[in-house]
Amino acid sequence: MKRKSMIIVLAVLLFSTLLYGQDVEKQTAKKFCDEKEVWTTPFKSQGETGLCAIYSDISFLESELHRLGRGSFELSTMYVAHYFYIEKSLRRIRLRGKIDFGFNGGFNYDAFEMIKKYGIVRLSDYTGLFPGQTDHQHFKFIKEMNIYLEEVEEDGEKGRLNSQWKNGKLYCPWLENIKKILNQNMGEPPLNIEYIKKTTSPIEFSENILTIPYDDYIKVTSYSYIGFNQTGELLADGNWLHKKDFYNIRIDEYISLIDHALENGFSLTGDLHITEELYKGESGYADFQVDGKITNINQDTRDSLYENWKTNDVHNVHIIGIARDETGKKYYKIKDSAPPEVFPNSPIYFSENFFRARVLSVMLHKDGIPLGIRKRLKIN
């Protein structure tokens, strides 16, 4: 999840449920038949971290590499997370601490941005765990980093920082201390790895072996404030890099785009709002209703939910398939990273109405977008 701790996450979700009422249909048992499902690597738990965006991105990337014929790789989420923490620390201090900042907030592009800059390695090359550890527990050292960065902010305000650029390289004492905290708790990420009996760097591995086509991945949303058939910034707290390249289309096209992608073998990442009620349920699926009725969510309803803080940036998942229940109703299948020991009955299937109301944005390969939409948006 993407809040400061799992306890805080639960509190936020409970608050959302109490404040907004029972906007999720009371669930009863259902039987599902998967119609379409992409290839994915096995489930991996994010444990006690707020790294759902990294986990969903990496799962998505693994599926994409398989689809593109690059191979069946399991990649290191923790290698990406290590540099995600560093980049967030730098951004916080460079913005003078004046930002709604959290190490756990992220979006469905984070891993791609980190890999562009730092490369990537396989899970077997770097797990972020020490011998004897079986799950990731980051909240304690995230607290330590936050306390330390408050001291750095105070030093900055009083002119006591000693960060210097020399020959194009940053020498930054406070950042070295952040790296020490990370290395003590996650291990030091490798500078080089062995692949097919050759030594290669993480950058070389991502560029020469995986050859990730970064520019082919498109972010899509559906909110009237941006202007349709244009690009703009999705105003959500997880969009910490303030990306302004979200293509905005109407809700019916948004759903048809998701359907077209999945039906043609393309998965997507999705950023969504989800409540404690759903995670604590036992049915394994989620639907959405307004005023006690399951009515089709149109553009006005979707926009109003967002404007009234009833749709928030809460969680990231990998969207992997389409299914039908016993009545023929369509649901989307997701691969989540929520820890099963905390959420043993996390929803796997989400109705189209839920997607219309609660999925803020998706990211996918441009070839998964219907040709008519691509032409109109001028996506080459």
DRENKOL-719348 format. One record per residue (C-alpha): x, z, y; residue in one letter. Coordinates in steps of 0.2 Angstrom, whole numbers, plus 5000, padded with zeros to 4 digits. Example, Ala and Ser with C-alpha at 12.3 -4.5 7.8 and 13.67 -1.06 7.14 Angstrom:
// residues 2
506250394978a/506850364995s/
This chain:
// residues 380
500050005000m/500649985018k/500450155027r/501650295029k/501250385013s/500050364998m/499150515005i/498950435022i/498250285014v/496950375005l/496450465021a/496350305030v/495250225016l/494150375015l/493950375034f/493450185033s/492150215020t/491350365030l/491450275046l/490750105041y/489550165028g/489250095010q/489649915014d/490249874996v/488949844983e/488649984970k/489649924955q/489049904938t/489949834923a/490149654922k/490949524910k/492049394918f/492649224911c/494249154919d/494048974924e/495748944933k/497249054933e/499049004938v/500649054929w/501249224935t/502649344930t/502149514923p/501349654934f/502549764943k/502049924952s/502549954970q/502550144966g/502650264981e/503150124993t/502150035007g/502849865001l/501349774995c/501749625006a/503449604998i/502749624981y/501349494983s/502549374992d/503849394978i/502549364964s/501849214974f/503649144975l/503949174957e/502349074953s/502848934965e/504648914958l/503848894941h/502548764948r/503948674956l/504948664941g/506348774947r/506248894932g/505449064927s/506249194938f/505949374940e/506649414958l/507149574966s/505849644977t/507049784982m/508349674988y/507149605000v/506449775004a/508249835008h/508449705022y/506649725027f/506949905031y/508549855041i/507649715051e/506249835055k/507449965061s/508349845072l/506749785080r/506149955083r/507649995093i/507749835102r/505949855108l/506450025114r/505350115102g/503850045111k/502949965096i/501650025084d/503050035071f/502950085053g/504150045038f/502650015027n/501749885038g/502049705032g/501249535030f/501149385019n/502649305025y/503949455025d/504849405009a/505149225015f/505849285032e/507049405024m/507649275011i/507949145024k/509149265032k/509849365018y/509549265002g/508849334986i/509449394969v/508549424952r/507749584947l/509149604934s/510449594948d/509649734958y/508249844954t/508349974968g/508350114955l/509750224949f/509950274930p/508550374924g/507350324937q/505750224932t/504750204948d/505150184966h/504850334978q/505250284996h/504150395006f/505450535007k/506850435014f/505750335025i/505350495033k/507150535035e/507450365043m/506050385055n/506750555061i/508450475063y/507750335073l/506850455085e/508650525088e/509250345091v/507850305103e/508350465113e/510150415113d/509650245120g/508650315134e/510050425139k/511350285138g/512250355123r/512150205111l/513750115107n/513249955099s/514449805103q/514449625099w/516249555095k/516549385091n/514749355087g/514549505075k/513649665079l/514549835077y/513249965077c/513550145072p/511750195071w/511350055060l/512750095048e/511950265046n/510250185042i/511150075029k/511950235021k/510250315019i/509650155010l/511150144999n/511050324994q/509250304989n/509150124983m/510950074979g/511949954988e/511349774986p/512549654978p/513649534989l/513849414974n/513049394957i/513449294941e/512349144937y/512649024923i/514449094922k/514749064941k/514949184955t/513649154969t/513049244984s/511249284987p/511149155000i/511849024989e/510749074975f/509149054986s/509748884994e/510648804980n/509848864964i/508048914970l/507948784984t/506448864992i/505548745003p/505148875017y/504348745029d/503048695016d/502148865016y/500648875028i/499749025035k/497849005037v/496549115044t/494749105051s/494349195067y/493449125083s/494649205095y/496049095091i/495148925093g/494748815078f/495948685072n/497348765082q/498748885078t/498849055085g/499349235082e/498349335070l/498149505079l/498449625065a/499649775064d/500549705049g/501049545059n/502549635065w/503549475069l/502049415080h/501949255071k/500949125080k/500848995067d/499249045059f/498148885057y/496348935061n/494848845052i/493048895050r/492549005037i/491648875025d/493248775026e/494348925023y/493448965007i/493448785002s/495348785005l/495548934993i/494448854980d/495348684981h/497048764980a/496648874964l/495748734956e/497348624958n/498548754951g/499148824968f/499049014970s/499049104987l/499549274995t/498149365004g/498049505017d/496449605015l/495449755019h/495049875005i/494250045004t/494550194993e/492850174986e/493450014977l/495050084972y/494150244965k/492850144956g/492850104938e/492149924937s/493649824941g/492849704953y/492249704971a/490749634981d/490249644999f/488549675007q/487849695025v/486449825028d/486149845010g/485949655006k/487149534999i/486949395011t/488149245014n/489449305026i/489549175040n/490749155055q/489849265067d/489749405054t/491649395049r/492149395067d/491049545071s/491749645057l/493449605064y/493049645082e/492249815077n/493749875067w/492749855051k/494049735044t/495749795046n/497449745039d/497649865024v/498349775009h/499249615002n/498849534985v/499349384975h/497749274973i/497949194956i/496249124949g/494449094949i/493249174937a/491349184934r/490249334929d/488849324916e/487649254929t/488849114934g/489349204951k/491049154957k/492449284959y/494249274964y/495549344952k/497049444960i/498749514955k/498949674963d/500449794965s/499449954967a/500150094955p/499050114940p/499450304939e/498650324957v/497350184955f/496950154937p/495450054940n/495949944955s/494849784957p/495449624949i/494049514953y/493349494971f/491749394976s/491749254988e/490749365000n/492149484999f/493449355003f/492249285018r/492149465025a/493849545021r/495249425018v/496149415035l/497249265030s/498049175016v/499749085014m/500048935002l/501048784999h/500448635010k/500048524995d/498648654990g/497748615006i/496348485005p/496948315012l/495548315025g/495948485032i/497848435032r/497548285042k/496548365055r/497748505057l/499148375057k/500148465043i/501348325036n/
